[in-house]
Amino acid sequence: MATSKVARYILLPARGLQAHSAPEGMNFLLSLQPKIGGLAAAAPAFAVGGKKTPRMRVLDSIHENGAKLVEALPEDIPALRSAAPGIRIIPEVFYFPQVLPHPSIKGKVKLSAAGFAAAKIQITVVLRGSSAPVKGATVVAFTDFDQGLGAQAVTNAQGRVQLALGAASKRLDRLYVFPVSGCWPFLRKNVTITTGSQVRMEPITFPFVDCVRHFYDTPALHVGTGVTVGVVDSGVGPHPDLLVAGGLNTVTGENPTAFGSNGPDGHGTHVAGIMAARGGAPTGMTGVAPGATLRSYRVFGKNAETASNFSIAKAIDAAVADGCDLINMSLGGGPQDPLTSEAISDARAAGVVVLAANGNDGREPVSFPAAFDLCLAVSAMGRKGTFPPRTATQDAVARPTGKDKSNFVAAFSNIGEDTDLTGPGVGVISTVPGGYTVMDGTSMACPAATGAAARHLSNNPQILNMARNQARSNAIIELITQSVSPLGFGPLFEGKGLLNA
């Protein structure tokens, strides 16, 4: 019995995320207990049976009578289905943050054997205005952008980087520089670089009217008060502009209280800042609904790039139990699965509305979970003039434009009939641990829409204070969909339109 063959599965009751009635809950547990053997002696299991019984061990559980994450041998699954016919067995699947990935090199430039040292070009990356070095920035030099050929490296403490480009001077299709924080990403097309070339990065300064601030201004700090938003993401903070009321780390095997950022990229912190940052110029930024209460539900493991559907479902369940009114999910891209669907359905039945990012596959159909009928799916749009020239953000400019020709649907945004709303998601400044950075993606558009929804819900206490049931979530959806303005992109691109300020 090779340990490497063990796979993870999720057990679900016949209906819903958990068996709500006593008989159903009893049946869910009892159907397992006499029939399932232990996979390993040290692992918790429902019971230990004979040698021929299906074997598994329980790793995590959402409720005693609810969904369970288990390990089992694939060859035991048919016997498990037979032994417990009232239980659904589904695979564990994974989802991704919906931030636009940086372009990267797919193939290196061929270097001649002679003169290898001369084949490297050293350039320096500095901050415009101060000439301070920009360290830790990823420099990507494409000699052939379509084929993905070129070189890339990360700047050192002096802002210097050496690029193996096969010559002392090189004409590039594109030169990108992606900083960790503090300045805008850089892009120049059809540029020649030589040793000693200098790249000057545009610093992030406050106040600055990016696309989010263009449509949602800079509100007073009380805007959004009374509304609690759950951020199901990679963790939030710490950051001086953010107040996090609490949360949960739902990653199996990790500390449940570790709901801060899971790593240096700060995706969840960026998402939270768009919604509810409470800083102010000249040293900080303000989100769309700074008065809203933030709760962080970390579903990405430490430095992990994917999140399990089990962690996501557990986070949604916890957010509902903690009294969240809105849940933001800037993630997706995995297969449709019944566990996530059940969790979202349960949230809607409990008066909570989930908003999810459309995905960044460039006009592909809306990804799951945004495509699920009980989610509000958010596409990304942008506006010319809300980002400096020579920034990588210009890659997102595309048709269609709206009634105002400065507005456009982001080139990366997924679209389709599942789209409910659009939101500003191009060149968005927000918080990350240790500072501020610019990101693009439906990951950014979604929290902008969630923040705007929090504004409207805060101004409608008769809905906010309704009993937490399906009627409440229906009323929230109706409020949101009646508070939008079409921008002229068409329903496949923007759904009903952009939520009003």
QUIRAVEN-V790396 format. One record per run of one state. SS is the DSSP state (hx for helix, st for strand, lp for the rest). FROM is the first residue (numbers start at 1). TO is the last residue. Records with the same first field share a line. If there is no record, write none. Layout:
SS->FROM-TO  FROM-TO
This chain:
lp->1-2  13-17  19-21  34-36  39-54  62-65  67-67  84-87  92-93  98-106  109-116  128-132  134-137  145-148  155-159  165-168  179-182  184-185  195-197  202-202  204-210  217-227  234-243  250-266  277-277  279-285  287-292  299-299  301-305  322-325  330-330  333-333  335-337  350-352  358-364  366-367  369-374  384-390  397-400  402-406  410-414  416-420  425-427  433-434  440-441  459-460  465-469  482-483  486-490  495-497  500-501
hx->3-5  22-33  74-83  117-119  211-216  267-276  309-321  338-349  392-396  442-458  461-464  470-481  491-494
st->6-12  18-18  37-38  55-61  66-66  68-73  88-91  94-97  107-108  120-127  133-133  138-144  149-154  160-164  169-178  183-183  186-194  198-201  203-203  228-233  244-249  278-278  286-286  293-298  300-300  306-308  326-329  331-332  334-334  353-357  365-365  368-368  375-383  391-391  401-401  407-409  415-415  421-424  428-432  435-439  484-485  498-499
